[in-house]
Amino acid sequence: MEPAVYADYAATAPLRESARQAMMPWLEREFGNPSAADTYSRAPRRAVLEARERIAGLLGARPDEIFFTSGGTEADNWAVKGRAWACFRGRPGHVVTSAIEHPAVLEPCAFLERFGWNVTRLCPDREGRISPEALRSALRPDTALVSVMAANNEIGTVQEITALANVAKEAGAAFHTDAVQAVGHIPLRVNDTAVGLLSASAHKFGGPKGIGFLYVRHGLALEALHHGGGQERGMRSGTENVAGIVGMAAALSESIGEMAQEQVRLESLRSRLIGRLREKGMDFVINGSERHLPGLVSVSFAGQDGRTLVYLLDRKGIAVAAGSACHSQEITVSHVLRAICVPDKYIKGTVRITLGRESTEADADRIAEEIAGLVR
Ligand SMILES: *Cc1c(COP(=O)(O)O)cnc(C)c1O
């Protein structure tokens, strides 16, 4: 059996050695509670403070604009619900989002609808792009939030976040971006934009699972999601995940440090993989846009079943993802692929391949080879 190939980086990335090492003291000896008053609290408090400064610096934010959460899902839920609560004036308001968001944004929006809120879901074009003009015409005086992801996790399309945030700003609406797939992978500096809220998750850039953050622009009104002991300046109660926070800062620092190089390398691996697939003479389409995440390939094969391909590839030691989910016998094609109108002939045969820092040219060749063997 040939060595295993991991090509599902959009699901999660392996922990970076730098992050693991940075975390060790906080898992082993330094167990103090950063919010306590005793001697044991000092080192962890300092570590959390330094991690916050480091992360803020890497994103062009202020340290007091970074709030640690349990990951991307919590940060997204907090942005959506926290804005709705902060803007509630005795009657429900309005939220604008896109039809291709992650469930961590779509579900909180649907939750708000149960309480009478109005939600506009903007449709993307065939490449998955949300147009600033469409956003402009969707805005209302009572729009509490606009939430559009920075980069899509299924097809890799990168949005014009700066333009979209400007449109929201002109109308006086707060702008949130789920940047979980973007942070650590493509350049992003919040102070260069009108972004008010930004979600990130450590395990998508080589940090540990169960830790992330929400950037909240200074002065933006946001209600807390967790109420309790008052940690994170009263905005996010709960004892700090010290090891996670420190590991996330180390991983972010390393991924941003090698980003320029990795972008070029992954882009070339991506082209190589697509080229190899083409050489095999298979009938497929590549989903997404010119502006995309460097290591993500969403490919739809005519007349195939994506889930079967994923299962068979997994048996051969190759880990990738499908473009559909299975809910009790019924096959549901992903909302993202539907929204970008992938033709019927191809839509069910979608596979998402995501390459990352440990991926090699041999991996790309092997993936193409095995897929060709199965599709034939
Ligand atoms: C993974 C992911 C999330 C969820 O992040 P978790 O830290 O796993 O909760 C949210 N949004 C996008 C775009 C993602 O890819």
The ligand as an SDF file (V2000), in Angstrom:
LIG
                    3D

 15 15  0  0  0  0  0  0  0  0999 V2000
  -14.5220   25.2360    9.5460 C   0  0  0  0  0  0  0  0  0  0  0  0
  -15.3610   26.4290    9.2710 C   0  0  0  0  0  0  0  0  0  0  0  0
  -16.1640   27.0060   10.2850 C   0  0  0  0  0  0  0  0  0  0  0  0
  -16.3010   26.3930   11.6490 C   0  0  0  0  0  0  0  0  0  0  0  0
  -15.1480   26.5320   12.4280 O   0  0  0  0  0  0  0  0  0  0  0  0
  -14.9450   25.5830   13.7140 P   0  0  0  0  0  0  0  0  0  0  0  0
  -13.7620   26.1600   14.4120 O   0  0  0  0  0  0  0  0  0  0  0  0
  -14.6780   24.2180   13.1830 O   0  0  0  0  0  0  0  0  0  0  0  0
  -16.1780   25.6750   14.5240 O   0  0  0  0  0  0  0  0  0  0  0  0
  -16.8660   28.1450    9.9720 C   0  0  0  0  0  0  0  0  0  0  0  0
  -16.7930   28.7180    8.7520 N   0  0  0  0  0  0  0  0  0  0  0  0
  -16.0400   28.1920    7.7640 C   0  0  0  0  0  0  0  0  0  0  0  0
  -15.9710   28.8820    6.4520 C   0  0  0  0  0  0  0  0  0  0  0  0
  -15.3030   27.0360    7.9940 C   0  0  0  0  0  0  0  0  0  0  0  0
  -14.5630   26.5170    7.0100 O   0  0  0  0  0  0  0  0  0  0  0  0
  1  2  1  0
  2  3  1  0
  2 14  2  0
  3  4  1  0
  3 10  2  0
  4  5  1  0
  5  6  1  0
  6  7  2  0
  6  8  1  0
  6  9  1  0
 10 11  1  0
 11 12  2  0
 12 13  1  0
 12 14  1  0
 14 15  1  0
M  END
$$$$
